[in-house]
């Protein structure tokens, strides 16, 4: 397959084309992904999540520059809300990352959520696989800043950064969003603002009273300070940055390296990879079975049930049971 060969040889246009075909559900996409699969498994996938206004895009841009200084090829996938009219990524390629556009060692792509719960685009996992095969050594996946449903990011990333910032209304957005447990690295961005120390200290307190696996000493870093090396039982470091000034970025990159080393030394890297594959396979199987069952029902039966629910003649749970009964006894 010429397109796959071009991608594997480092052709950026080929990589972009394959991702577009994945998003559009092209008939040949499974064939492409099958051919690429044996060339994957080498990239460090890093999820970046957090509430709106924390400066995630600026942080990712700064981290990409730092990784390029270290000689690594970088992939960036920004998962944006879908346009209600076109289904495409509403924000497009982030303007704040445009200063990376001339670097041939950085590949950026915006993708749409298409309404998927958790902020991840339907095709994100496949796009990560494409960038992995393309040769990206570090792949950042930045999610929509929806907050409440961002736990999904942990299923596709080896390392998850949770970004906080002072002055967003709630002192700690992570606690409200329920994403404390998925954080491998905390970043308090916009650390030049009033309240940054309070935010960092609140995170430390949350870790202290959290689950046993989170126990231990934590590091609260000023921009430009050095993070501590990874302990034997990982506890998320709390690092302070001013991403717009590219301050405090190197310690975050160091923490990402140490976390990857920790995962490999403890065997958790293989465990996370299998958990990721399990989740992806279950999702693919569920989608395939749902499509098959809906086709077996026929559009008319399903549409009539939708109307019955809308008219309050039946509740959704009872409707689902009835539809399942129709499938079992057509």
Helices and strands as residue ranges (DSSP letters): H 2-8, H 12-23, H 29-37, E 44-50, H 56-69, E 74-80, G 95-100, E 106-112, H 124-134, E 138-142, G 150-155, E 159-165, H 173-177, G 180-182, E 185-189, H 196-208, G 212-214, E 220-221, E 237-240, G 243-245, H 249-266, H 268-297, H 299-310, H 316-328
